[in-house]
């Protein structure tokens, strides 16, 4: 018996459990892409994947809709891989361990991959079914959505013939998504100016930021949760005000589009300063806990002994790293004045990684307005220029466009009517601050009509991620009804 075998709808949750057993972190999608292609071909369907492991599956129409205009279905194969502190999991080779708790499915100590495994499961169920009436289907399952949308950015959209599309990468079942933002990811390179360890500095300490909630860089950005990289930079700045220290290494965050829940840095210090640094960090930790008593109450700043490295950043580069990090714009930057109560622009400082030259920070700007997105990037470039010392900014991946709201969308009208009839309520038509891949489709497929249908998901991109199987049971009849109405 499998973990989800007692839950309904089995045709969705069975596929979801299968996907949970296939490693599919961003950039590691070949195995799951191969599986989807085999799944489709076993059912006599045309299927292929491209060099980035995006998959396209075609299925003829059925139930009297064989000659209807084609319908594009979309989801993404990859997931963000996060683990709780102390949890050991090799996401490249090991499956996700599913847990059922009441109405929710989660994972044991890791992110779940319901983003976007549940959406892909709806698509797989439609491809597998022989009774539901639907138009000819073109299922596009993209790769590396969570890493700069690299899969969609290079996908050959000329292979598609449909001019209407249902996306399944949304996070609530009481809304139909009808518009969303775009994004761009950038890296800030900070050279180390490597030096030998000063003779006066005989000790090393590891400064750690732990206990944060983390979360999704778009859905959770307005919740004012702590950013581990900013707390690390703040701590290093405070230490440098009193003590002569050198940075040896910095690491933190899981991915550019996840709010970082942990970060750490190795500092080389004088032996006589170790105790004072510990006391200073403990004092700062108390201040931080008070500041985040509502948004992130479990935050911890800790210091422990570390092994002394062979080389360190120069004093100037050490200071440059912490100051640049602390000044990168982060969080909500502007609010949408058209869709009230929705974030217009934000930035998430997501990761810091060691490089041969020093360190690299990565961040993702999300905005409903392309020019505002580029204005934020220009601000970061200005910061790098003022910092000097070889600090530079480079974009990564693609400049993902926004998906504009179409109030006159025929597909939206059909979905609203189906929702009303199936659920018995009026859905909310929503325009979101999130950045999905929908802008690539709407820009590159002439005349494309797009909506997104979602399922109740919580705490995406974090070990607390969970999906409501009750919501899945609510959404699946809606999906069946919508596709059957598309003449």
C-alpha positions as CSV (number, residue, x, y, z in Angstrom):
1,X,0.0,0.0,0.0
2,X,1.3,3.4,-0.9
3,X,1.0,6.5,1.4
4,X,-1.8,8.1,-0.6
5,X,-3.7,5.0,-1.7
6,X,-6.6,5.6,0.6
7,X,-7.2,9.2,-0.6
8,X,-9.4,10.5,-3.4
9,X,-9.2,11.4,-6.2
10,X,-6.9,8.4,-6.8
11,X,-6.3,9.3,-10.4
12,X,-4.7,12.6,-9.4
13,X,-3.0,11.6,-6.1
14,X,-1.6,8.4,-7.6
15,X,0.3,10.4,-10.2
16,X,1.4,12.8,-7.6
17,X,2.9,10.0,-5.4
18,X,4.7,8.7,-8.5
19,X,6.2,12.1,-9.2
20,X,7.3,12.4,-5.5
21,X,9.3,9.2,-6.1
22,X,11.3,10.7,-8.9
23,X,14.1,13.2,-8.1
24,X,13.3,16.4,-9.9
25,X,15.0,19.4,-8.4
26,X,15.5,22.3,-10.8
27,X,18.2,21.3,-13.3
28,X,17.7,17.6,-12.6
29,X,14.6,16.9,-14.7
30,X,15.9,14.4,-17.2
31,X,14.6,11.4,-15.2
32,X,11.1,12.8,-14.7
33,X,11.0,14.0,-18.3
34,X,12.0,10.5,-19.5
35,X,9.2,9.0,-17.3
36,X,6.5,11.4,-18.7
37,X,7.6,10.6,-22.3
38,X,7.4,6.9,-21.6
39,X,4.0,7.3,-19.8
40,X,2.6,9.1,-22.9
41,X,4.0,6.7,-25.5
42,X,2.7,3.7,-23.5
43,X,-0.8,5.2,-24.1
44,X,-0.2,5.7,-27.8
45,X,0.4,9.4,-27.6
46,X,2.9,11.6,-29.4
47,X,5.6,12.8,-27.0
48,X,9.0,14.4,-27.2
49,X,11.4,16.4,-25.0
50,X,13.9,19.1,-25.9
51,X,17.5,19.7,-24.8
52,X,16.3,21.3,-21.5
53,X,14.0,18.4,-20.8
54,X,10.7,20.3,-21.5
55,X,8.1,17.8,-22.6
56,X,5.4,18.2,-25.2
57,X,2.6,15.6,-25.4
58,X,-0.2,15.6,-27.9
59,X,-3.5,13.8,-27.4
60,X,-6.4,13.8,-29.9
61,X,-9.8,15.2,-28.8
62,X,-12.5,12.9,-27.6
63,X,-16.1,12.8,-26.5
64,X,-17.4,14.8,-29.5
65,X,-14.7,17.5,-29.3
66,X,-12.4,15.8,-31.8
67,X,-12.6,18.8,-34.2
68,X,-12.6,21.6,-31.6
69,X,-9.6,24.0,-31.6
70,X,-6.7,22.6,-29.6
71,X,-6.2,23.3,-25.9
72,X,-2.7,23.8,-24.4
73,X,-2.2,22.5,-20.9
74,X,0.8,23.7,-18.9
75,X,2.7,22.8,-15.7
76,X,6.3,22.6,-14.7
77,X,8.2,19.4,-13.8
78,X,10.8,20.8,-11.4
79,X,10.6,21.6,-7.7
80,X,12.5,23.6,-5.1
81,X,14.5,21.4,-2.8
82,X,14.6,22.6,0.8
83,X,15.2,20.7,4.0
84,X,14.7,21.4,7.7
85,X,17.7,22.0,9.9
86,X,19.3,18.6,10.7
87,X,17.4,16.7,8.0
88,X,19.7,14.6,5.6
89,X,18.3,14.2,2.1
90,X,20.0,13.8,-1.2
91,X,17.5,15.4,-3.5
92,X,19.4,14.3,-6.6
93,X,18.9,10.6,-5.9
94,X,16.3,10.2,-3.1
95,X,12.5,10.4,-3.3
96,X,10.3,12.7,-1.3
97,X,8.9,11.0,1.8
98,X,5.1,11.8,1.9
99,X,3.1,12.3,5.1
100,X,-0.7,12.6,5.4
101,X,-2.0,14.7,8.3
102,X,-5.7,15.2,8.2
103,X,-6.7,17.2,5.1
104,X,-3.1,17.8,4.1
105,X,-0.2,16.1,2.4
106,X,3.3,17.2,3.3
107,X,6.8,15.8,3.3
108,X,9.0,14.5,6.2
109,X,11.4,17.4,6.8
110,X,11.7,18.6,3.3
111,X,9.8,20.6,0.7
112,X,7.0,18.6,-1.0
113,X,7.0,19.4,-4.7
114,X,3.3,20.1,-4.8
115,X,4.6,23.1,-6.7
116,X,4.0,22.0,-9.4
117,X,3.6,18.2,-8.9
118,X,-0.2,18.6,-8.3
119,X,-0.6,20.7,-11.5
120,X,1.3,18.1,-13.5
121,X,-0.8,15.4,-12.0
122,X,-4.0,17.0,-13.4
123,X,-2.4,17.0,-16.8
124,X,-1.3,13.4,-16.6
125,X,-4.8,12.4,-15.5
126,X,-6.3,14.1,-18.6
127,X,-3.8,12.4,-20.8
128,X,-4.6,9.1,-19.3
129,X,-8.4,9.3,-19.4
130,X,-10.5,7.9,-22.2
131,X,-13.9,9.2,-21.1
132,X,-13.7,12.9,-20.3
133,X,-14.8,15.0,-23.3
134,X,-12.0,17.4,-24.3
135,X,-10.5,19.1,-27.4
136,X,-7.2,18.0,-28.8
137,X,-4.6,18.5,-26.1
138,X,-1.1,19.9,-26.3
139,X,0.5,19.3,-22.9
140,X,3.6,21.4,-22.3
141,X,5.6,20.4,-19.1
142,X,8.5,22.8,-18.7
143,X,11.8,22.3,-16.9
144,X,13.8,24.7,-14.7
145,X,10.8,26.9,-14.0
146,X,12.3,27.5,-10.5
147,X,15.6,28.5,-11.9
148,X,15.0,31.5,-14.1
149,X,12.3,29.8,-16.2
150,X,15.1,28.6,-18.5
151,X,13.0,25.8,-19.9
152,X,10.1,28.0,-21.1
153,X,12.6,30.6,-22.3
154,X,14.0,28.3,-24.9
155,X,11.0,26.3,-25.7
156,X,10.0,26.2,-29.4
157,X,6.5,27.7,-29.2
158,X,6.1,27.3,-33.0
159,X,5.3,23.7,-32.3
160,X,2.0,24.6,-30.7
161,X,-1.2,25.1,-32.7
162,X,-3.6,25.9,-29.8
163,X,-4.6,29.5,-29.0
164,X,-6.1,28.9,-25.6
165,X,-4.3,27.5,-22.6
166,X,-5.0,26.3,-19.0
167,X,-2.1,26.5,-16.6
168,X,-2.1,24.6,-13.4
169,X,0.6,26.4,-11.4
170,X,-1.6,28.3,-9.1
171,X,-1.9,28.0,-5.3
172,X,-5.6,28.4,-4.3
173,X,-8.9,26.8,-5.3
174,X,-11.2,29.8,-4.8
175,X,-9.5,31.9,-7.5
176,X,-9.0,31.8,-11.3
177,X,-5.7,33.5,-12.1
178,X,-6.1,35.9,-15.0
179,X,-2.8,37.9,-14.9
180,X,0.6,37.9,-13.2
181,X,4.0,39.5,-13.1
182,X,7.3,38.9,-14.8
183,X,10.8,38.6,-13.2
184,X,14.5,38.8,-13.8
185,X,17.3,37.1,-11.8
186,X,20.7,38.7,-11.2
187,X,24.0,37.9,-9.5
188,X,26.3,40.2,-7.6
189,X,29.9,39.0,-7.7
190,X,32.1,40.2,-4.9
191,X,35.8,39.5,-5.3
192,X,37.7,38.3,-2.2
193,X,41.1,39.8,-2.9
194,X,42.4,36.6,-1.3
195,X,45.2,36.9,1.3
196,X,47.0,34.7,3.7
197,X,45.6,34.5,7.2
198,X,47.1,37.4,9.2
199,X,49.6,36.2,11.9
200,X,47.6,38.0,14.5
201,X,44.4,36.0,13.8
202,X,44.8,32.6,15.2
203,X,41.1,31.6,15.7
204,X,38.1,31.0,13.5
205,X,34.4,31.2,14.2
206,X,31.3,30.1,12.4
207,X,28.5,32.7,12.5
208,X,25.1,31.1,11.8
209,X,21.6,32.3,11.1
210,X,19.0,29.6,11.7
211,X,15.4,28.9,12.6
212,X,13.7,31.1,9.9
213,X,10.5,30.1,8.1
214,X,11.8,30.9,4.6
215,X,9.1,30.7,2.0
216,X,8.2,31.7,-1.6
217,X,9.8,34.8,-2.9
218,X,6.5,36.0,-4.3
219,X,3.6,34.5,-2.4
220,X,5.2,35.2,1.0
221,X,7.3,38.3,0.3
222,X,4.7,40.6,1.9
223,X,4.7,38.7,5.2
224,X,7.8,40.5,6.4
225,X,9.7,37.3,7.2
226,X,13.4,37.6,8.0
227,X,15.9,37.1,5.2
228,X,18.8,35.0,6.5
229,X,21.4,36.7,4.2
230,X,20.4,40.1,5.4
231,X,20.7,39.0,9.0
232,X,24.1,37.5,8.3
233,X,25.3,40.8,6.7
234,X,23.8,42.8,9.6
235,X,25.7,40.5,12.1
236,X,29.0,40.8,10.2
237,X,28.6,44.6,10.0
238,X,28.1,44.8,13.7
239,X,31.1,42.6,14.4
240,X,33.3,44.6,12.1
241,X,32.5,47.8,14.0
242,X,34.3,46.5,17.0
243,X,36.7,43.8,15.9
244,X,39.3,43.2,13.1
245,X,38.0,40.1,11.3
246,X,38.4,38.5,7.9
247,X,35.8,36.6,6.0
248,X,36.8,33.1,4.8
249,X,33.6,31.7,3.5
250,X,29.9,32.5,3.2
251,X,26.9,30.3,2.3
252,X,23.2,30.6,2.5
253,X,19.8,30.1,1.0
254,X,18.4,27.3,-1.2
255,X,17.5,29.0,-4.4
256,X,17.1,32.5,-5.8
257,X,13.3,32.4,-5.6
258,X,13.0,31.1,-2.1
259,X,13.3,33.4,0.9
260,X,16.5,32.2,2.6
261,X,15.9,30.4,5.9
262,X,19.6,29.9,6.8
263,X,23.0,31.4,6.2
264,X,26.5,31.2,7.7
265,X,30.0,32.7,7.4
266,X,33.4,31.6,8.7
267,X,35.4,34.5,10.2
268,X,39.1,34.5,11.1
269,X,39.6,36.5,14.3
270,X,42.1,37.2,17.1
271,X,42.1,34.7,19.9
272,X,41.3,37.4,22.4
273,X,38.3,38.6,20.5
274,X,36.4,35.3,20.4
275,X,34.5,35.8,23.6
276,X,33.6,39.4,22.8
277,X,32.3,38.4,19.4
278,X,30.1,35.7,20.9
279,X,28.6,38.2,23.4
280,X,28.0,40.8,20.7
281,X,26.2,38.3,18.5
282,X,24.1,37.1,21.5
283,X,23.1,40.6,22.2
284,X,22.1,41.2,18.6
285,X,20.2,37.9,18.6
286,X,18.0,39.3,21.3
287,X,17.2,42.4,19.3
288,X,16.4,40.4,16.2
289,X,14.1,38.0,18.1
290,X,12.2,41.0,19.4
291,X,11.9,42.5,15.9
292,X,10.7,39.3,14.3
293,X,8.6,38.1,17.3
294,X,5.5,37.9,15.0
295,X,6.9,37.2,11.5
296,X,9.8,34.8,12.4
297,X,9.8,34.1,16.1
298,X,12.2,31.1,16.0
299,X,15.1,33.1,14.5
300,X,18.6,32.3,16.0
301,X,22.0,33.9,15.6
302,X,24.8,31.6,16.9
303,X,28.6,31.5,17.0
304,X,30.7,28.4,17.3
305,X,34.3,27.4,16.8
306,X,35.5,26.7,13.2
307,X,38.5,25.2,11.5
308,X,41.0,28.0,10.5
309,X,41.2,28.2,6.7
310,X,44.2,28.7,4.6
311,X,43.2,32.0,3.0
312,X,40.8,34.8,3.7
313,X,39.2,37.9,2.1
314,X,41.1,41.1,2.5
315,X,39.9,43.5,5.2
316,X,38.4,45.8,2.5
317,X,36.7,42.8,0.7
318,X,35.3,41.5,4.0
319,X,33.7,44.9,4.6
320,X,32.6,45.2,1.0
321,X,30.7,41.9,1.1
322,X,28.7,42.6,4.2
323,X,27.9,46.2,3.2
324,X,26.9,45.3,-0.3
325,X,24.7,42.4,0.9
326,X,23.0,44.6,3.4
327,X,22.2,47.3,0.8
328,X,20.7,45.1,-2.0
329,X,17.0,46.0,-2.2
330,X,14.8,43.3,-0.6
331,X,11.2,42.6,0.1
332,X,8.2,44.6,-1.2
333,X,9.3,47.6,-3.2
334,X,6.0,49.0,-4.5
335,X,2.3,48.2,-4.4
336,X,0.0,47.8,-7.4
337,X,-2.3,50.8,-7.7
338,X,-4.5,49.1,-10.3
339,X,-5.0,45.7,-8.6
340,X,-5.3,47.1,-5.0
341,X,-3.7,45.0,-2.2
342,X,-1.4,43.2,-4.7
343,X,2.4,43.7,-4.7
344,X,3.6,45.4,-7.8
345,X,7.4,45.0,-7.5
346,X,9.6,43.1,-5.1
347,X,13.1,41.6,-4.8
348,X,14.3,38.5,-3.1
349,X,17.9,38.2,-2.1
350,X,18.0,34.4,-2.3
351,X,21.4,32.8,-2.1
352,X,25.1,33.4,-1.4
353,X,27.7,30.9,-2.7
354,X,31.4,30.7,-2.6
355,X,33.3,31.1,-5.9
356,X,36.9,30.8,-6.9
357,X,37.0,34.6,-7.0
358,X,35.0,35.3,-3.8
359,X,31.3,35.1,-3.4
360,X,28.2,35.4,-5.5
361,X,24.8,36.7,-4.4
362,X,21.7,35.9,-6.4
363,X,18.4,37.6,-6.3
364,X,15.1,37.7,-8.3
365,X,13.2,40.9,-9.0
366,X,9.4,40.4,-9.7
367,X,7.2,43.1,-11.1
368,X,4.0,43.6,-13.0
369,X,5.7,46.4,-14.9
370,X,8.7,45.6,-17.0
371,X,10.2,49.1,-16.7
372,X,10.0,49.0,-12.9
373,X,11.8,45.7,-12.9
374,X,14.6,47.1,-14.9
375,X,14.7,50.2,-12.7
376,X,15.4,48.1,-9.6
377,X,18.2,46.2,-11.5
378,X,19.7,49.6,-12.4
379,X,19.8,50.5,-8.7
380,X,21.7,47.3,-7.9
381,X,24.2,48.2,-10.7
382,X,24.6,51.6,-9.2
383,X,25.3,50.0,-5.8
384,X,28.0,47.8,-7.4
385,X,29.6,50.8,-9.1
386,X,29.8,52.7,-5.8
387,X,31.1,49.7,-3.9
388,X,34.1,49.4,-6.3
389,X,36.6,46.6,-5.7
390,X,35.6,44.7,-8.8
391,X,32.0,44.2,-7.6
392,X,29.8,43.5,-10.7
393,X,26.2,42.6,-11.5
394,X,25.2,40.1,-14.2
395,X,21.7,38.9,-15.1
396,X,21.1,35.2,-15.1
397,X,18.5,33.2,-17.1
398,X,15.8,35.1,-18.8
399,X,13.9,38.3,-18.6
400,X,10.5,36.8,-18.0
401,X,7.6,39.1,-19.2
402,X,4.4,39.7,-17.3
403,X,1.1,38.0,-18.3
404,X,-1.4,40.9,-18.9
405,X,-5.0,40.6,-17.6
406,X,-7.7,40.2,-20.3
407,X,-11.1,41.0,-18.8
408,X,-12.8,39.9,-22.1
409,X,-11.2,36.5,-22.2
410,X,-13.6,33.8,-23.5
411,X,-11.7,31.1,-21.7
412,X,-12.0,33.0,-18.4
413,X,-15.7,33.4,-19.0
414,X,-16.0,29.6,-19.6
415,X,-14.0,28.8,-16.5
416,X,-16.0,31.2,-14.3
417,X,-19.3,29.6,-15.5
418,X,-18.0,26.1,-14.9
419,X,-16.8,27.0,-11.4
420,X,-20.2,28.5,-10.6
421,X,-22.0,25.3,-11.7
422,X,-19.6,22.8,-10.2
423,X,-18.6,24.4,-7.0
424,X,-21.8,26.4,-6.4
425,X,-19.9,29.6,-5.7
426,X,-18.6,32.6,-7.6
427,X,-14.8,32.4,-8.1
428,X,-12.5,35.4,-7.5
429,X,-10.8,36.5,-10.7
430,X,-7.3,37.3,-9.5
431,X,-4.3,39.2,-10.8
432,X,-1.2,38.2,-8.9
433,X,2.2,39.6,-8.0
434,X,3.8,36.2,-8.7
435,X,5.9,35.6,-11.8
436,X,4.9,32.4,-13.7
437,X,5.8,31.3,-17.1
438,X,2.6,32.5,-18.6
439,X,4.1,35.7,-20.1
440,X,6.4,33.6,-22.3
441,X,3.3,31.8,-23.7
442,X,1.2,34.9,-24.1
443,X,4.0,36.8,-25.8
444,X,5.0,34.0,-28.2
445,X,1.8,32.4,-29.2
446,X,-0.2,35.0,-31.2
447,X,-3.7,35.6,-29.8
448,X,-3.3,33.1,-26.9
449,X,-6.1,33.2,-24.3
450,X,-4.7,32.0,-20.9
451,X,-6.0,31.2,-17.4
452,X,-4.6,29.3,-14.4
453,X,-6.5,27.0,-12.2
454,X,-5.1,26.2,-8.8
455,X,-5.2,24.0,-5.7
456,X,-4.8,25.0,-2.1
457,X,-1.0,25.0,-1.4
458,X,0.8,26.5,1.6
459,X,4.4,27.4,2.5
460,X,5.8,26.7,-0.9
461,X,9.6,26.4,-1.3
462,X,10.0,25.5,2.3
463,X,10.0,22.3,4.5
464,X,6.5,23.3,5.7
465,X,5.1,23.0,2.2
466,X,1.7,21.2,2.1
467,X,-1.2,20.6,-0.2
468,X,-4.9,20.0,0.7
469,X,-6.1,16.7,-0.8
470,X,-9.6,18.0,0.0
471,X,-8.9,20.8,-2.4
472,X,-7.6,18.4,-5.0
473,X,-11.0,16.6,-4.8
474,X,-12.7,20.0,-5.3
475,X,-10.6,21.1,-8.2
476,X,-10.5,17.9,-10.3
477,X,-14.3,18.0,-11.2
478,X,-13.9,21.6,-12.1
479,X,-11.0,20.7,-14.5
480,X,-13.1,18.0,-16.1
481,X,-16.0,20.4,-16.6
482,X,-14.0,23.2,-18.0
483,X,-12.2,21.1,-20.7
484,X,-15.6,19.5,-21.6
485,X,-17.1,23.0,-22.4
486,X,-14.4,24.1,-24.8
487,X,-16.1,23.7,-28.2
